[in-house]
Amino acid sequence: MKPFENIPLSEYTYELPDKRIAAFPEENREESLLLVCENNLQIHHDHFRNLADYLQEGDQLVFNNSRVIPARLIFKKNTGSRIELFCLAPLDPLRYDLSLHSKGSCTWECMVGNLKRFTDRHLHLDVLLNGRIITLQAEKLKQNGNLAEIRFSWLPEGPTFAEILSAIGKTPLPPYIKREPDNMDRERYQTIYSKKDGSVAAPTAGLHFTDKVLGELKRKNISFHEVTLHVGAGTFQPIKADSLHNHEMHAEFIQVSHDFIHQMSELNQPVVAVGTTTVRTLESLYWMGVKVLENGAIPAGELKLSQWEAYELPQDVSICNAFKALEKWLDLNGMKELVTSTRLMIVPGYRFNTVKTLITNFHQPGSTLLLLVAAFIGDSWKDAYHYALNKGFRFLSYGDSSILFGKPD
């Protein structure tokens, strides 16, 4: 029986009053509360500034270095109608880095606000950039519900699409933060170590880190590694299907270096993951290594992971062997990095292979992220969330943090 076939979804929800959803971040990142769920499932709390006290000397931390792009573009028609294009994922070029650095044109999948007013084929917007006017055009190519394939083009062609977004785009705060983004969000809805543009939602577990906290971790001989998973808007979608079998997990884009995969093969032990996006990346890479062990002839560009595939693959492959196989596959294909996507859905019953400790925020009721937490610490998630609600913790993206130690086998 597959894990998702007998999971009662009604058990993975809880009452979250609106007043407990953080609309603004803490003024000082490291002053956020930190819930600690120990290996013996004892629960207590501290402040994030003391994170190093709960990690061991020599631990390996893995961060998601994705950077949030100002993905919301507001167009106004001559009639005064306001149409929002929320850039979700690049279509042409298909890679985030290439599309964001396009000059002249690119095509994205967009969520369209006020779609019924988007009756013209084109929208236009003048952008003041570096002292000159750039005319941005949005052309609707295809439409599927409230999603549309939008070709952006601009003249003169000199600026990149990233520069245009930076000039006029708005920070894509999640829908449960019921306010308009302001200038503060440009900086505060980013981790201090963010590098690679592409996310439309922050990898929020990292929002609590400061240079001081990172310094304390370094002094404890804790090593840092980075991966990239661009967080999609699907991360906010609650499970609306009547069963997990009918829920379609969103795909997210992964980019990792050959060096990182080599380091994981040499490390050969579980790590501390900062955020659920990092967990999805690490576990997906592991399963891609298992796939390569099964079939080393997978063509470059076709190594991906579907929603339930991990549950059907061999379950007894070591971290070392999985990552060595992935490294060898990269070498055979002459690749210095792996660029791919994953739809991996982690639910109770899943066996974690690469992660021993998880640093994460508190997630929405009935969400895939809450299911991942439940898979990681078992039914103790209920005690942890009950504790956090009783102790005044702030929830969701701008809320407080937790450090969870994986449930004993």
N, C-alpha and C positions, 0 to 999 in steps of 0.2 A: 504494500500500500504506500502510495506517495504521501509525504508529510502534509501536503496541502489538502488532502482528500477528507481529513477528519478533524480539521481545526475549526472550532466554533468561534466565528468572528466576534460574536457578542461578548466574549471574554476579554477582548483586547480593546476595550474602551474605558473611559472614566469621565467623571463630571469635571469639566474645566470652566469655571466662571470667567467671563470676559475680563473681569478686573484683575485676574491673575496672568493675563497675557501682557507681556512687557511691550509697551508702545515705544519706549525709548530705552537706550542702553544705559548701564551704569556710567557715571561720569568717568570713573577710573576703571579700566577694563579688569584689572586683577582683583578689585574689591568685590567682584561677583561671588555669591555663595557657591560652595562646592560640596555636593552630596557625595559621601564615600560609602560604597557598598563593598565590604571586604570579602575575602575568599570564604570566610565562614558565614557570609551573608548578614553580618552585623552591619547596621546602618547608623551613621552619624554624619555631622557636617562641620565644615571649616570654611575658609575663604580660599579663593583660587590662588592667591599670592603664595600659599603654602603648598602648592602642588608637589614640589620636589620631595616633601616629607613622605609622600605615599608611593614613590617610585624607588626602585633599587639601583644601586650603583651599577653601571654597565648596561642598563636598559637601553633599548633602541626605540626611539620615537619616530613615527612616520606621519608627516603632515601632507595635507592636500594644498598645493600652492596656487590653485586656481584663483583668478581675480574676477570680481563681479564687474560686468560691463553696464553702463547706463543704457539699458536695452529698450526703454520706453520712449517712443517718438510720438509727439503730438502734432498732428496736422490740423489746419483749420481751412475749411472751404470758404468760398466767397459768401455763401449763405450764412456763415457763422457756425455751422456744424463742426463739432470737434470729433476727430477720429484718431484713435490711438492705435499705433502699430507696435506690438510687443515682440521684439526679435527673439525667437526661441532657439533656432539652430540654423547654421549655414547649409545651403544646398549647392551653391556654385560660386566659388570653389567650396568643396565639401568640408575641408579642414578649417577649424576656427582661426588658426594663425594666418592662413593664407587669405581667408575671406576678410578678416579684419584689416589686413594690410593691402587689400585691393585698392586700386586707384582707378576711378571711373565708373565701376559698376560691380555689383555682386547680388546674389539672390539668397533670400532667407525665408524660412518658414516663420510666419508671424501669427500671433493671436490678435484678432482685430476687435477693438472696442468700438461700439456704435456702428456695427457692420451694415445695418440697413441704410445708413447715410453714405456708404461708400459705393455710390452708384456710378460715378465716373470711372473710367479705366485708369486715370492717372491722378495722383495728388502731388502738389508742389509745396516746397518750403524753402525760404531763403535763410541761409546760415551765414552769420558773420564769423569768419575764421581768419585769424592773423591779419585783420585789417581789410579783408576783402570779402565780397559776397559770393557765396557758393550756392547755386541753385540745386536743391535735392529733389529728385522725382521718384515717386513710388508707383510702380505699375503692378496691378493685380493680374497675375497670370492664371492661377487656379484657385479654387475655393472648396473647402470641405468643412461644413459647419461654420464655426467661428474661427477656423484656421484658414490661412491663405498663403499661397506662394507669391512672394513679393520680390520684384526685381527693383533694386535701388540703383539709380544712376545719377551722376552729378557732373556739373560743369562750373568752372574749369576742373580738369581731372587730377590736379596735383595732390590734393589731400587724400589720406587713406580713410576708409570707412570708420576705423577706430577713432580718428581725429574728429570726424563728423559727429559720431556718437558722443564723444567727450564734450563737444561744444554745445550740443542741444539735447542730448538724451537725459532721461530722468532715472534715478536709482530704482530698480524694480523691487521695492519692498513687498514682502509676502501679503496676500490678501487679508490675513487676520490682523495685520497692523493697519488700523482704520484711520489713516491720516496720509496726507500728501508728503512725499519725501522732501527734505530740505537740504541745504548745503552740508550740514553736519553728517548726513547719511553717506555722502560721497566718500568720506574717510572712515566713518565708524562702522559701515557695513562692509568693511574689508578686514581681513586678517593683516597683521603687520608684516607677515612674510609672503603675502600674495605676489605673484609674478606674472602668471600667464593668463591673459584676458580670455574670457569665454563663458563664465558662469552667469546665470540669471537669478541665482540665489546664492547667498554666502554659505560656505562650509562653516556653519555657525559655531561649532565646537572650538574653532580657533580664534574666535573673536575675543576671548578672555586673556590671551597671551600678551605679555609686554616684554620689552627688552630685559627688564629686571627678572621676570620669571624665567625667561630663556637662559639668562646668566646663571641663576641658581641651579638650573638643570645641568648646565655645562660643568659647573663646579663639582657636581656629583658624578662626573664622568658618564653622563648620559648622552648618547649619540643621536644626531638628527639625520633624517632622510626625507626626501620629497618625492611625491608623485603628483600627477595632475588628473583630476576628474572634474570636468565642467558640469556643474550642477544645473539640471534642467528644471523647468517649471513643474514638471510632473512630480517632483518631490513633495509638493503641497497637496497633491490629489488624494483625498481619502478613498478608502476602498468602498466603492458603491455597489459592486457586484454581490450577489447573494452567496457566493463562495469564492475562495481564492482561485479555484480552477478557472473561473470566468473573469478574473482580474488581469488586465493587460499591463504588465510592468513597463514603465517608460525606459527608453534606451538613453544611456549617458556616455559621453565621449571620454576616452582614456588616452593619455599620452605619458609614456614612461621611458626613461633612458635605458640603454644597454647596461650602463654602469650600475644602475639600481638593481636590475634583474640579477646581475653578477653578484652584487652585495648580498642579496637575499639568498642566493644559492650557497654562498660561503657562510652566512650567518646560521642557517639551518635551525632556527628556533623562532617561536612566536614573538611578536613585537607588541609595542603599545601603539594603538591607532588613535590619532586625533580626529574624531568624527566618523560618522557612519559612512560618509563618502569614501574615506580612506579605507574603511573595512571592505566596502564593495570593490574597491580597486584591488586591494591585496588578494582578496579571495578570488576575484575574477582572474587575476594573473596566475594564481595557483592552478585553477581549473583549466586555463588555456595551456599551461605546461602539461597537465594530465592529458589533454586532447592531443598535444603534439607527440607525447609518448605513445598514444594509440595510433596516430597517423602523422608521421613526420613530413608527409608530402603535401600538407595543407598549403595552398598557394599564399604568397604574401598578399595582404589585403583582404583575406577571407577568414582570418582567425578572429572569431568573435565568440560571445557567449550568450545563449538564449536564456529565457526566463527560468526554466526548470531543468536545463541540461545538466547542471552540477549534480543533481540527485540521481542521475542515471549513469554517471561515470564511475570508474573504479574509486573506491573510498580508502585505499590503503597506501597511497603514494606519499612519500615523505616530502617535506618542504624542499629539501636539498635536491631530490631527483626531479621534482616538478619544475623548479626554477632553472636547474641545469639543462633540462630538455628545452625550455623556452629560450635560454641563452644560446644553445646550439642551433636552434631553428633560426634565430636572428642572424647568427653568423653565416649559416648556409644561404640566407637570403640577402646577405650584405647590408643588413639594417642596423643603424646606430640607435634607433629608438623604435618603440612599438606604438603605433597609433591605431586605435581600434575602438570598439564600443561594447558595452555590456548591458544586458537586461536582467542580470542575476537578481533573483528575489530570495531573500533570506527570511525564513519563517521558523517557528518552533519545530524542533526535530533536526535542524541543520547542524552539522558538525563543523566547527571552526577549525581551520588548519593553520592560519598565519597570525592570529591575533590572540593575545592572552589578557590584555587590558584595554578598555575602551574609555576614552574621554569624550563626553557628548553632552548636549543640552537635553531639555525635556521636550518630548515630541507630542504631536497632535493625537487625540483619541482616534482609534480606528485607522491609523496610518501604517504604511509599510515600514516606516522607521521605527514605530513602536513595536511592530512584530520582530524587527531585527534585534531590538533591545531585549525583548522577551526570549528570543532564541539564545541570546548571549548569557543572561543571568537567570533564566527560568522564571518561575512564578514570583520570584523575589521582586520583579519589576513592580508588582502591585504594592508591595510594602514600601519600595523606594518612592514611588509616586505619591502614595498616601502620606508618607513622612514629609516629602517636599511640600505638599499642599498644606499640611498642618503647621509647618515651620515657616511659612510665608515666602517660599521660593517664588521667583518670577519665571514664567514659562515661555517656551518657544524661542524664536530666533534671537531676540534681544534679551532673553532671560538668563537664568543662572545655569550652572554647569554641574556635571557629575563625573566621578571616576568609578568605573564598574570593573570589578575583577571577575573574569569568566567563571561560570559555575563549575564546580568540581565534576569530573567525569564519574 
